[in-house]
Amino acid sequence: MSFPKYFDFKNSLNLFGLEKDFVFFKKLYLINKFPKVLMLSGAKGSGKSTLINHFLFSIFDKVKYNQNEFKLLDSSLLYRQIKDNIFPNIIYLQGSDFKSIKIDDIRNLKSNILKSSIINKERFIILDDVELFNINSLNALLKIIEEPSKKNYFILINNKTKPLIDTIKSRSIEFKIVLNENKRIEVINKLVNLYNLEKVLDPNKSKLTPGNYLKFNYICHENEISLNNDLLDNLSLLLNLYKKNKDTVFINLVFYLADFYFKNLKDKNIIKIDKFYEDKAYVLDNLNKFFTFNLSQNSLINAINNKLNYD
């Protein structure tokens, strides 16, 4: 399944909702107080990577970056270089469930850091999804960030989907990114208007971060998935998509739809509270086992069907 370009934060030319955070970081940079190791923590899709990208745009392309509107012109050469990972002063390294960062990746990172940059400016190393790095990679990374350097800055993006070792936390300055409810809805609506999207999911009821909303809304729209559909029909469709694409976005959407289903049951008082918690725990546990141990899809659907008494 092909995804639109707005799925990638590197294509985000507009910054919404985090303007004050941008101004704060830029001020720190201008007075030479920007942390050597900064950790941005917050829910996935809250705009952490986009914020850092715009911060870097404003440093390395002052002509094309409009700091009053928090917007980069797509004619920027830097924009294209960052998309292609060829700008020498910005290095990206991203963890994921399917491509674990290995020690060799960290060694290559160290080698790249030691190389002289073409532009006589600071170098920023962005470590995205750092909570997904394996323990050996994190220990190797620790040795790098402990080495003093006037030119190198490390920015760790922590989505808090998994615990992060304390030694990494203790070496960094943590800054939490949080969108309140009004700001969350405002950002989603701005993005929907910007990309001219049809709202399949209700931003007010979804409780999703802007990034997750865009992704989930697109997948639901393209595959005719509705929150009003039968839960098992939605799960079957998404599990087939996951099997083809092996992308964690489908896993996240599966759990979101399951959670929404049970929230709806609870709100409508359709089942007794003890039965509610029992059924929810059963479904979530079986979904976790399915993705962890690559179990049979038919067995999973049949088990959930029997538990929830579907006809």
C-alpha positions in Angstrom: 0.0 0.0 0.0 1.5 3.3 -1.0 1.3 6.2 1.4 1.0 10.0 0.6 4.0 12.2 1.2 2.6 13.8 4.3 3.2 10.5 6.1 6.9 11.5 6.2 7.7 14.4 8.6 10.5 15.5 6.2 7.8 16.7 3.8 6.1 18.9 6.4 6.7 22.4 5.2 4.3 23.9 7.7 4.6 23.8 11.5 1.3 23.8 13.5 0.8 23.9 17.2 4.4 23.9 18.3 5.3 27.5 17.4 6.2 28.5 20.9 8.5 25.5 21.3 10.2 26.5 18.0 10.8 30.0 19.3 12.2 28.6 22.6 14.6 26.3 20.9 15.7 29.0 18.4 16.4 31.4 21.3 18.5 28.8 23.1 20.5 28.3 19.9 21.1 32.0 19.3 22.4 32.5 22.8 24.6 29.3 22.6 22.5 27.5 25.2 21.1 24.8 23.1 21.7 21.4 24.8 24.4 19.2 23.4 22.1 16.2 24.0 18.4 17.0 23.8 15.6 14.5 24.2 12.2 15.3 22.9 9.6 13.1 24.6 6.0 12.7 23.8 3.3 10.7 22.1 4.0 9.5 18.6 2.5 11.9 16.1 2.6 14.9 18.3 5.0 16.8 16.0 8.4 16.3 17.7 10.3 15.4 14.5 8.5 18.1 12.5 9.4 20.7 15.1 13.1 19.7 14.9 13.0 19.8 11.2 11.7 23.3 11.1 14.3 24.4 13.7 17.0 23.0 11.4 15.4 24.6 8.4 15.6 28.0 10.1 19.3 27.5 10.9 20.5 26.2 7.5 18.2 28.0 5.1 17.3 31.5 6.5 16.4 32.7 3.0 13.8 30.1 2.2 12.4 29.7 5.8 9.7 32.1 6.8 10.0 32.3 10.6 6.9 34.5 10.9 4.7 31.9 9.3 6.8 28.9 10.4 6.9 27.7 6.8 9.6 26.5 4.4 9.3 27.1 0.7 9.4 23.9 -1.3 11.9 25.5 -3.7 14.5 25.2 -1.0 17.5 23.1 -1.9 17.9 22.2 1.7 14.4 20.7 1.7 15.3 18.3 -1.1 18.7 17.5 0.5 17.1 16.6 3.8 14.5 14.4 2.1 17.2 12.5 0.4 19.5 12.4 3.5 22.4 14.0 1.7 22.8 17.2 3.7 26.2 16.8 5.5 25.3 18.8 8.6 22.2 16.8 9.5 22.4 13.0 10.1 19.3 11.0 10.6 19.2 7.5 12.3 15.8 5.9 12.9 14.8 2.8 14.8 11.9 0.6 14.0 10.3 -2.7 15.0 11.4 -4.2 11.7 14.9 -2.7 11.3 16.7 -2.8 14.5 19.6 -0.4 14.8 22.8 -2.5 15.2 26.2 -1.6 16.6 27.5 -1.4 13.0 25.0 1.4 12.4 26.3 3.3 15.4 29.9 2.7 14.3 29.0 4.2 10.9 27.4 7.1 12.6 30.6 7.7 14.6 32.6 7.6 11.3 30.3 10.1 9.7 30.5 12.4 12.7 34.3 12.4 12.5 34.2 13.6 8.9 34.5 17.3 8.2 31.3 19.0 7.2 31.1 21.0 4.0 29.4 23.9 5.7 31.3 25.4 8.6 28.4 25.1 11.0 27.2 22.8 13.7 26.2 19.2 12.9 22.9 17.8 14.2 22.5 14.1 14.7 18.8 13.1 14.9 18.0 9.8 16.5 14.4 9.1 15.9 12.4 6.4 17.7 15.4 6.1 20.0 13.3 3.9 22.4 13.4 1.2 19.7 17.2 1.0 19.5 18.4 -2.3 21.0 20.5 -2.3 24.2 23.8 -2.8 22.5 23.2 0.1 20.2 22.2 2.3 23.0 25.4 1.5 25.0 27.5 2.2 21.9 25.6 5.5 21.4 26.3 6.4 25.0 30.0 6.4 24.3 29.6 8.8 21.4 27.4 11.3 23.1 29.8 11.4 26.1 32.7 12.5 23.9 32.9 16.3 24.1 32.5 18.2 20.8 31.9 21.8 20.1 30.2 21.2 16.7 28.0 18.2 17.3 24.5 18.2 18.8 22.4 15.1 19.4 18.6 15.2 19.3 16.8 12.1 20.6 13.2 11.6 19.7 11.5 9.4 22.3 7.9 8.3 21.6 7.8 6.4 24.9 6.4 3.3 23.3 9.0 1.3 25.2 11.2 2.0 28.3 14.5 3.8 27.6 17.6 2.9 29.7 18.4 5.4 32.5 22.0 6.0 31.3 20.7 7.6 28.1 18.1 9.7 30.0 20.7 10.9 32.5 23.0 12.2 29.7 20.3 14.2 28.0 18.1 17.3 28.7 14.5 16.1 28.4 11.9 18.4 26.9 8.3 17.1 26.8 6.0 17.9 23.9 2.4 17.9 24.8 -0.6 19.2 22.9 -3.7 20.0 25.0 -7.1 19.0 23.7 -7.9 22.3 22.0 -4.5 22.5 20.3 -4.7 18.8 19.2 -8.0 19.4 17.4 -6.8 22.7 16.0 -3.7 21.1 14.5 -5.7 18.2 13.0 -8.2 20.6 11.4 -5.4 22.7 9.9 -3.7 19.6 8.5 -7.0 18.3 7.1 -7.6 21.6 5.3 -4.0 21.9 4.2 -4.1 18.5 2.5 -7.7 18.7 1.5 -8.7 15.5 3.2 -12.0 13.9 3.9 -12.7 13.2 7.5 -13.5 9.6 8.0 -12.6 9.8 11.7 -14.0 12.4 14.0 -11.1 14.5 15.3 -13.1 15.4 18.5 -13.8 11.7 19.4 -10.6 10.1 18.1 -8.3 11.3 20.8 -5.5 10.7 18.3 -2.3 12.8 17.9 -2.3 14.8 14.7 0.3 12.5 13.1 -1.6 9.4 14.0 -4.9 10.9 12.9 -3.6 11.7 9.4 -2.3 8.1 9.0 -5.3 6.3 10.4 -7.8 8.5 8.6 -6.0 7.9 5.3 -6.0 4.1 5.8 -9.6 4.0 6.8 -10.6 6.2 3.8 -8.7 4.2 1.3 -10.0 0.8 2.6 -13.5 1.8 3.5 -13.0 1.2 7.2 -15.6 2.7 9.5 -15.8 2.7 13.2 -19.4 1.6 12.7 -18.3 -1.5 10.9 -18.2 -4.9 12.5 -15.0 -5.1 14.6 -14.0 -8.5 13.2 -14.4 -7.2 9.6 -12.2 -4.3 10.4 -9.6 -6.5 12.1 -9.5 -9.0 9.2 -9.0 -6.2 6.7 -6.2 -4.6 8.7 -4.5 -7.8 9.4 -4.4 -8.6 5.7 -2.9 -5.1 5.0 -0.3 -5.7 7.7 0.6 -9.1 6.2 1.3 -7.4 2.8 3.0 -4.2 4.1 4.6 -5.1 7.4 4.2 -1.6 8.7 3.6 -0.8 12.3 1.0 1.8 11.4 -1.4 -1.1 10.8 -0.6 -2.6 14.2 -1.3 0.7 15.9 -4.6 1.1 14.0 -5.7 -2.4 15.0 -5.2 -1.6 18.7 -6.9 1.7 18.2 -10.0 0.2 16.6 -10.2 -2.5 19.3 -9.8 0.1 22.1 -12.5 2.3 20.4 -14.9 -0.7 20.2 -14.6 -1.4 23.9 -14.9 2.2 24.8 -18.1 2.4 22.9 -19.5 -0.7 24.6 -18.6 0.8 28.0 -20.2 4.2 27.2 -23.4 2.6 26.1 -23.5 0.2 29.1 -24.1 -2.7 26.7 -22.4 -5.3 28.9 -21.7 -5.7 32.6 -18.5 -4.0 33.8 -16.7 -7.3 34.8 -17.5 -8.8 31.4 -16.3 -5.7 29.7 -12.8 -5.9 31.4 -12.6 -9.6 30.8 -13.4 -9.4 27.1 -11.2 -6.4 26.5 -8.2 -8.0 28.2 -8.8 -11.2 26.3 -8.9 -9.4 22.9 -5.8 -7.2 23.5 -3.8 -10.2 24.9 -4.6 -12.3 21.8 -3.7 -9.4 19.5 -0.4 -8.9 21.3 0.4 -12.7 20.9 -0.6 -12.6 17.2 1.9 -9.8 16.4 4.6 -11.1 18.8 4.6 -14.7 17.8 3.2 -14.4 14.2 0.2 -16.7 15.0 -2.5 -17.8 12.6 -4.8 -15.0 11.6 -7.8 -17.4 11.2 -7.2 -18.7 14.8 -7.1 -15.2 16.1 -10.3 -14.1 14.4 -12.1 -17.3 15.5 -11.0 -16.9 19.1 -12.2 -13.3 19.3 -15.4 -14.2 17.5 -16.1 -17.0 20.1 -15.2 -14.7 23.0 -17.5 -11.9 21.9 -20.3 -14.2 20.8 -20.4 -13.0 17.2 -22.8 -14.9 14.9 
